Amino acid sequence: MLVKIKKVLINNDGYNRSVELKDVYLNKMNILSATEYDGINDFLIKESLSYSEDKFSLIKFNEGNKINEIIAYGSVEEIFGLNKKKKEKKILND
Protein backbone atom coordinates (compact mmCIF):
# COMPACT_ATOMS: atom_id res chain seq x y z
CA MET A 1 0.00 0.00 0.00
CA LEU A 2 1.29 3.44 -0.92
CA VAL A 3 1.32 6.54 1.26
CA LYS A 4 1.21 10.02 -0.27
CA ILE A 5 3.83 12.30 1.29
CA LYS A 6 4.61 15.93 0.57
CA LYS A 7 8.40 16.06 0.33
CA VAL A 8 10.06 19.37 1.22
CA LEU A 9 12.48 20.63 -1.42
CA ILE A 10 14.70 23.62 -0.68
CA ASN A 11 15.84 25.34 -3.86
CA ASN A 12 19.06 27.33 -3.59
CA ASP A 13 19.61 29.81 -6.42
CA GLY A 14 22.62 31.64 -5.03
CA TYR A 15 21.17 34.47 -2.94
CA ASN A 16 17.58 33.29 -3.22
CA ARG A 17 16.19 30.26 -1.44
CA SER A 18 12.70 28.92 -1.82
CA VAL A 19 10.67 26.01 -0.48
CA GLU A 20 8.66 23.72 -2.69
CA LEU A 21 6.46 20.74 -1.82
CA LYS A 22 6.49 17.72 -4.11
CA ASP A 23 4.11 14.76 -3.88
CA VAL A 24 5.95 11.48 -3.33
CA TYR A 25 4.41 8.03 -2.91
CA LEU A 26 6.15 5.53 -0.62
CA ASN A 27 5.34 1.90 0.00
CA LYS A 28 4.41 1.49 3.67
CA MET A 29 6.44 -1.73 3.78
CA ASN A 30 9.64 0.25 3.05
CA ILE A 31 9.17 2.90 5.75
CA LEU A 32 11.47 2.24 8.69
CA SER A 33 10.64 5.18 10.94
CA ALA A 34 8.83 8.50 11.06
CA THR A 35 9.53 11.12 13.70
CA GLU A 36 8.58 14.73 14.32
CA TYR A 37 11.30 17.02 12.93
CA ASP A 38 11.69 20.52 14.34
CA GLY A 39 15.16 21.14 12.88
CA ILE A 40 13.84 22.71 9.70
CA ASN A 41 11.70 25.32 11.48
CA ASP A 42 14.71 27.34 12.68
CA PHE A 43 16.13 27.35 9.15
CA LEU A 44 12.82 28.49 7.64
CA ILE A 45 12.45 31.31 10.19
CA LYS A 46 16.07 32.43 9.72
CA GLU A 47 15.66 32.51 5.95
CA SER A 48 12.20 34.17 6.21
CA LEU A 49 10.66 31.39 4.15
CA SER A 50 7.07 30.19 4.18
CA TYR A 51 5.92 27.17 6.21
CA SER A 52 7.97 28.25 9.25
CA GLU A 53 5.02 27.74 11.61
CA ASP A 54 4.03 24.33 10.22
CA LYS A 55 4.97 20.84 11.39
CA PHE A 56 7.41 18.53 9.61
CA SER A 57 8.47 14.91 9.90
CA LEU A 58 11.65 13.01 9.14
CA ILE A 59 10.88 9.76 7.33
CA LYS A 60 13.49 7.02 6.94
CA PHE A 61 12.82 4.39 4.32
CA ASN A 62 14.55 1.45 2.73
CA GLU A 63 15.50 1.83 -0.92
CA GLY A 64 17.15 -1.36 -2.08
CA ASN A 65 20.30 -1.82 -0.04
CA LYS A 66 20.45 1.69 1.45
CA ILE A 67 18.42 3.82 3.86
CA ASN A 68 17.22 7.23 2.68
CA GLU A 69 15.65 10.12 4.56
CA ILE A 70 13.21 12.77 3.46
CA ILE A 71 11.72 15.75 5.25
CA ALA A 72 7.96 15.61 4.87
CA TYR A 73 5.36 18.33 5.32
CA GLY A 74 3.00 17.57 8.21
CA SER A 75 3.15 15.74 11.50
CA VAL A 76 3.45 11.96 11.66
CA GLU A 77 -0.20 11.75 12.71
CA GLU A 78 -1.33 13.87 9.76
CA ILE A 79 0.70 11.92 7.22
CA PHE A 80 -0.33 8.46 8.31
CA GLY A 81 -3.87 9.33 9.45
CA LEU A 82 -3.30 8.15 13.00
CA ASN A 83 -5.86 10.54 14.49
CA LYS A 84 -8.80 9.23 12.53
CA LYS A 85 -11.52 8.02 14.84
CA LYS A 86 -12.66 4.49 14.35
CA LYS A 87 -16.30 4.14 13.56
CA GLU A 88 -18.14 2.38 16.30
CA LYS A 89 -20.66 -0.25 15.41
CA LYS A 90 -23.96 0.48 17.10
CA ILE A 91 -26.83 -1.81 17.78
CA LEU A 92 -30.05 -0.83 16.11
CA ASN A 93 -32.56 0.81 18.47
CA ASP A 94 -29.95 1.30 21.16
PAPA-974197 format. One line per field, with one value per atom (N, C-alpha, C): residue number from 1; residue in three letters; chain; atom name; z, x, y. Coordinates in Angstrom, 1 decimal, decimal comma, padded with zeros to 4 digits. Example, Ala and Ser with C-alpha at 12.3 -4.5 7.8 and 13.67 -1.06 7.14 Angstrom:
<rs>
resi	1	1	1	2	2	2
resn	Ala	Ala	Ala	Ser	Ser	Ser
chain	A	A	A	A	A	A
name	N	CA	C	N	CA	C
pz	007,8	007,8	007,8	007,1	007,1	007,9
px	013,2	012,3	013,2	012,8	013,7	012,9
py	-005,7	-004,5	-003,3	-002,2	-001,1	000,0
</rs>
This chain:
<rs>
resi	1	1	1	2	2	2	3	3	3	4	4	4	5	5	5	6	6	6	7	7	7	8	8	8	9	9	9	10	10	10	11	11	11	12	12	12	13	13	13	14	14	14	15	15	15	16	16	16	17	17	17	18	18	18	19	19	19	20	20	20	21	21	21	22	22	22	23	23	23	24	24	24	25	25	25	26	26	26	27	27	27	28	28	28	29	29	29	30	30	30	31	31	31	32	32	32	33	33	33	34	34	34	35	35	35	36	36	36	37	37	37	38	38	38	39	39	39	40	40	40	41	41	41	42	42	42	43	43	43	44	44	44	45	45	45	46	46	46	47	47	47	48	48	48	49	49	49	50	50	50	51	51	51	52	52	52	53	53	53	54	54	54	55	55	55	56	56	56	57	57	57	58	58	58	59	59	59	60	60	60	61	61	61	62	62	62	63	63	63	64	64	64	65	65	65	66	66	66	67	67	67	68	68	68	69	69	69	70	70	70	71	71	71	72	72	72	73	73	73	74	74	74	75	75	75	76	76	76	77	77	77	78	78	78	79	79	79	80	80	80	81	81	81	82	82	82	83	83	83	84	84	84	85	85	85	86	86	86	87	87	87	88	88	88	89	89	89	90	90	90	91	91	91	92	92	92	93	93	93	94	94	94
resn	Met	Met	Met	Leu	Leu	Leu	Val	Val	Val	Lys	Lys	Lys	Ile	Ile	Ile	Lys	Lys	Lys	Lys	Lys	Lys	Val	Val	Val	Leu	Leu	Leu	Ile	Ile	Ile	Asn	Asn	Asn	Asn	Asn	Asn	Asp	Asp	Asp	Gly	Gly	Gly	Tyr	Tyr	Tyr	Asn	Asn	Asn	Arg	Arg	Arg	Ser	Ser	Ser	Val	Val	Val	Glu	Glu	Glu	Leu	Leu	Leu	Lys	Lys	Lys	Asp	Asp	Asp	Val	Val	Val	Tyr	Tyr	Tyr	Leu	Leu	Leu	Asn	Asn	Asn	Lys	Lys	Lys	Met	Met	Met	Asn	Asn	Asn	Ile	Ile	Ile	Leu	Leu	Leu	Ser	Ser	Ser	Ala	Ala	Ala	Thr	Thr	Thr	Glu	Glu	Glu	Tyr	Tyr	Tyr	Asp	Asp	Asp	Gly	Gly	Gly	Ile	Ile	Ile	Asn	Asn	Asn	Asp	Asp	Asp	Phe	Phe	Phe	Leu	Leu	Leu	Ile	Ile	Ile	Lys	Lys	Lys	Glu	Glu	Glu	Ser	Ser	Ser	Leu	Leu	Leu	Ser	Ser	Ser	Tyr	Tyr	Tyr	Ser	Ser	Ser	Glu	Glu	Glu	Asp	Asp	Asp	Lys	Lys	Lys	Phe	Phe	Phe	Ser	Ser	Ser	Leu	Leu	Leu	Ile	Ile	Ile	Lys	Lys	Lys	Phe	Phe	Phe	Asn	Asn	Asn	Glu	Glu	Glu	Gly	Gly	Gly	Asn	Asn	Asn	Lys	Lys	Lys	Ile	Ile	Ile	Asn	Asn	Asn	Glu	Glu	Glu	Ile	Ile	Ile	Ile	Ile	Ile	Ala	Ala	Ala	Tyr	Tyr	Tyr	Gly	Gly	Gly	Ser	Ser	Ser	Val	Val	Val	Glu	Glu	Glu	Glu	Glu	Glu	Ile	Ile	Ile	Phe	Phe	Phe	Gly	Gly	Gly	Leu	Leu	Leu	Asn	Asn	Asn	Lys	Lys	Lys	Lys	Lys	Lys	Lys	Lys	Lys	Lys	Lys	Lys	Glu	Glu	Glu	Lys	Lys	Lys	Lys	Lys	Lys	Ile	Ile	Ile	Leu	Leu	Leu	Asn	Asn	Asn	Asp	Asp	Asp
chain	A	A	A	A	A	A	A	A	A	A	A	A	A	A	A	A	A	A	A	A	A	A	A	A	A	A	A	A	A	A	A	A	A	A	A	A	A	A	A	A	A	A	A	A	A	A	A	A	A	A	A	A	A	A	A	A	A	A	A	A	A	A	A	A	A	A	A	A	A	A	A	A	A	A	A	A	A	A	A	A	A	A	A	A	A	A	A	A	A	A	A	A	A	A	A	A	A	A	A	A	A	A	A	A	A	A	A	A	A	A	A	A	A	A	A	A	A	A	A	A	A	A	A	A	A	A	A	A	A	A	A	A	A	A	A	A	A	A	A	A	A	A	A	A	A	A	A	A	A	A	A	A	A	A	A	A	A	A	A	A	A	A	A	A	A	A	A	A	A	A	A	A	A	A	A	A	A	A	A	A	A	A	A	A	A	A	A	A	A	A	A	A	A	A	A	A	A	A	A	A	A	A	A	A	A	A	A	A	A	A	A	A	A	A	A	A	A	A	A	A	A	A	A	A	A	A	A	A	A	A	A	A	A	A	A	A	A	A	A	A	A	A	A	A	A	A	A	A	A	A	A	A	A	A	A	A	A	A	A	A	A	A	A	A	A	A	A	A	A	A	A	A	A	A	A	A	A	A	A	A	A	A
name	N	CA	C	N	CA	C	N	CA	C	N	CA	C	N	CA	C	N	CA	C	N	CA	C	N	CA	C	N	CA	C	N	CA	C	N	CA	C	N	CA	C	N	CA	C	N	CA	C	N	CA	C	N	CA	C	N	CA	C	N	CA	C	N	CA	C	N	CA	C	N	CA	C	N	CA	C	N	CA	C	N	CA	C	N	CA	C	N	CA	C	N	CA	C	N	CA	C	N	CA	C	N	CA	C	N	CA	C	N	CA	C	N	CA	C	N	CA	C	N	CA	C	N	CA	C	N	CA	C	N	CA	C	N	CA	C	N	CA	C	N	CA	C	N	CA	C	N	CA	C	N	CA	C	N	CA	C	N	CA	C	N	CA	C	N	CA	C	N	CA	C	N	CA	C	N	CA	C	N	CA	C	N	CA	C	N	CA	C	N	CA	C	N	CA	C	N	CA	C	N	CA	C	N	CA	C	N	CA	C	N	CA	C	N	CA	C	N	CA	C	N	CA	C	N	CA	C	N	CA	C	N	CA	C	N	CA	C	N	CA	C	N	CA	C	N	CA	C	N	CA	C	N	CA	C	N	CA	C	N	CA	C	N	CA	C	N	CA	C	N	CA	C	N	CA	C	N	CA	C	N	CA	C	N	CA	C	N	CA	C	N	CA	C	N	CA	C	N	CA	C	N	CA	C	N	CA	C	N	CA	C	N	CA	C	N	CA	C	N	CA	C	N	CA	C	N	CA	C
pz	000,0	000,0	000,0	-000,8	-000,9	000,0	000,5	001,3	000,5	000,4	-000,3	000,8	000,4	001,3	000,5	001,2	000,6	001,0	000,1	000,3	000,2	001,2	001,2	000,4	-000,6	-001,4	-001,2	-000,9	-000,7	-001,9	-002,7	-003,9	-003,5	-003,9	-003,6	-004,9	-005,2	-006,4	-006,1	-005,4	-005,0	-003,8	-004,0	-002,9	-002,6	-003,5	-003,2	-002,9	-001,8	-001,4	-001,4	-001,8	-001,8	-001,4	-000,9	-000,5	-001,4	-001,8	-002,7	-002,1	-002,3	-001,8	-003,0	-003,0	-004,1	-003,6	-004,3	-003,9	-004,2	-003,2	-003,3	-002,8	-003,4	-002,9	-002,5	-001,2	-000,6	-000,2	-000,4	000,0	001,5	002,2	003,7	004,2	003,4	003,8	003,8	003,1	003,1	004,1	004,8	005,8	007,0	007,5	008,7	009,9	009,8	010,9	010,5	011,3	011,1	012,4	012,5	013,7	013,4	014,5	014,3	014,1	013,3	012,9	013,0	014,1	014,3	013,8	013,3	012,9	011,7	010,9	009,7	010,0	011,1	011,5	011,7	012,4	012,7	011,4	010,5	009,2	008,4	008,4	007,6	008,2	009,5	010,2	009,9	010,0	009,7	008,3	007,4	005,9	005,5	006,5	006,2	005,1	005,2	004,2	004,7	003,8	004,2	004,9	005,5	006,2	007,5	008,0	009,2	010,5	010,5	011,6	011,5	010,4	010,2	010,8	010,8	011,4	010,3	010,6	009,6	010,3	009,4	009,9	009,1	009,8	009,1	008,9	007,7	007,3	006,8	007,4	006,9	006,3	005,1	004,3	003,6	003,4	002,7	001,2	000,5	-000,9	-001,4	-001,7	-002,1	-000,9	-001,1	000,0	000,8	000,7	001,5	002,1	003,1	003,9	003,5	003,0	002,7	003,7	003,7	004,6	003,7	004,1	003,5	004,6	004,4	005,3	004,6	005,4	004,9	005,5	004,8	005,3	006,1	007,4	008,2	009,3	010,4	011,5	011,1	011,9	011,7	011,7	012,6	012,7	011,5	011,0	009,8	008,5	008,4	007,2	007,2	008,3	008,3	008,8	009,1	009,5	010,8	011,7	013,0	013,9	013,6	014,5	014,0	013,0	012,5	013,5	013,9	014,8	014,2	014,9	014,3	014,5	013,5	013,6	014,5	015,4	016,3	015,7	015,9	015,4	016,5	016,1	017,1	016,8	017,9	017,8	017,4	016,5	016,1	017,3	017,4	018,5	019,8	019,9	021,2	021,8
px	000,8	000,0	000,9	000,5	001,3	000,8	001,7	001,3	001,8	000,9	001,2	001,9	003,1	003,8	004,2	004,2	004,6	006,1	007,0	008,4	008,8	009,6	010,1	011,3	011,3	012,5	012,9	014,2	014,7	015,6	015,1	015,8	016,8	018,0	019,1	019,6	019,2	019,6	020,6	021,7	022,6	022,1	021,7	021,2	019,7	019,0	017,6	017,4	016,6	016,2	014,7	014,1	012,7	012,4	011,1	010,7	009,6	009,7	008,7	008,2	007,0	006,5	006,2	006,7	006,5	005,8	004,8	004,1	005,0	005,2	005,9	005,1	005,1	004,4	005,4	005,3	006,2	005,3	006,0	005,3	005,5	004,4	004,4	005,4	005,5	006,4	007,9	008,3	009,6	010,0	008,9	009,2	009,7	010,8	011,5	011,1	011,0	010,6	010,1	009,3	008,8	008,8	009,5	009,5	009,3	008,8	008,6	009,9	010,0	011,3	011,2	011,8	011,7	012,9	013,9	015,2	015,0	014,0	013,8	013,2	012,4	011,7	012,6	013,7	014,7	015,3	015,6	016,1	015,1	013,9	012,8	012,6	012,6	012,5	013,7	014,9	016,1	016,1	015,6	015,7	014,4	013,5	012,2	011,4	011,4	010,7	009,3	008,4	007,1	007,2	006,1	005,9	006,7	007,2	008,0	007,2	005,9	005,0	004,4	004,6	004,0	004,9	004,3	005,0	005,6	006,7	007,4	007,8	008,1	008,5	009,7	010,5	011,6	011,3	011,3	010,9	012,1	012,4	013,5	012,9	013,4	012,8	013,9	013,6	014,5	014,4	015,5	015,5	016,6	016,2	017,2	018,1	019,3	020,3	020,8	020,1	020,4	019,2	019,5	018,4	018,5	017,3	017,2	016,3	016,5	015,6	015,0	013,8	013,2	012,5	012,5	011,7	010,4	009,3	008,0	007,2	006,2	005,4	004,2	004,1	003,0	003,6	002,7	003,1	003,0	003,6	003,4	002,0	001,2	-000,2	-001,0	-000,7	-001,3	-001,0	000,3	000,7	000,1	000,1	-000,3	-001,8	-002,5	-003,9	-004,1	-003,2	-003,3	-004,4	-004,9	-005,9	-007,3	-007,5	-008,8	-009,5	-010,7	-011,5	-012,1	-012,1	-012,7	-014,2	-014,9	-016,3	-016,8	-017,6	-018,1	-019,4	-019,5	-020,7	-021,7	-022,9	-024,0	-025,1	-025,7	-026,8	-028,1	-028,8	-030,0	-031,0	-031,6	-032,6	-031,9	-030,7	-030,0	-030,1
py	-001,2	000,0	001,2	002,2	003,4	004,5	005,4	006,5	007,8	008,8	010,0	010,9	011,4	012,3	013,5	014,7	015,9	016,2	015,9	016,1	017,5	018,0	019,4	019,5	020,4	020,6	022,1	022,3	023,6	023,9	024,9	025,3	026,5	026,3	027,3	027,9	029,1	029,8	030,9	030,6	031,6	032,4	033,6	034,5	034,2	033,6	033,3	031,8	031,6	030,3	030,2	029,1	028,9	027,5	027,3	026,0	025,6	024,3	023,7	022,4	022,0	020,7	019,9	018,6	017,7	016,4	016,0	014,8	013,6	012,7	011,5	010,3	009,2	008,0	007,0	006,6	005,5	004,3	003,1	001,9	001,8	001,6	001,5	000,4	-000,6	-001,7	-001,3	-000,2	000,3	001,3	001,8	002,9	002,3	002,8	002,2	003,0	004,4	005,2	006,5	007,1	008,5	009,2	010,4	011,1	012,6	013,3	014,7	015,4	016,4	017,0	018,5	019,1	020,5	021,3	020,5	021,1	022,1	021,9	022,7	024,0	024,1	025,3	026,5	026,3	027,3	027,9	027,0	027,4	028,2	027,8	028,5	029,9	030,0	031,3	032,2	031,7	032,4	032,9	032,1	032,5	033,3	033,5	034,2	033,5	032,2	031,4	031,0	030,6	030,2	028,8	028,4	027,2	027,1	028,3	028,3	027,9	028,1	027,7	026,3	025,6	024,3	023,2	022,0	020,8	020,0	019,4	018,5	017,2	016,2	014,9	014,4	013,6	013,0	011,5	011,1	009,8	009,0	007,9	007,0	005,8	005,5	004,4	003,6	002,4	001,4	001,6	001,8	001,8	000,9	-000,4	-001,4	-001,7	-001,5	-001,8	-000,6	000,5	001,7	002,3	003,1	003,8	005,3	005,8	007,2	008,0	009,3	010,1	011,2	011,6	012,8	013,6	014,9	015,7	015,9	015,6	015,6	016,7	017,3	018,3	017,7	018,1	017,6	016,7	016,6	015,7	014,3	013,4	012,0	011,5	012,1	011,8	012,2	013,4	013,9	013,0	012,7	011,9	010,5	009,8	008,5	008,3	009,4	009,3	008,6	008,9	008,2	008,7	009,9	010,5	010,3	009,5	009,2	008,4	008,8	008,0	006,8	005,7	004,5	004,6	004,1	004,1	003,0	003,4	002,4	001,7	000,4	-000,2	-000,1	000,3	000,5	-000,5	-000,9	-001,8	-001,0	-001,5	-000,8	-000,6	000,5	000,8	000,8	001,2	001,3	002,7
</rs>
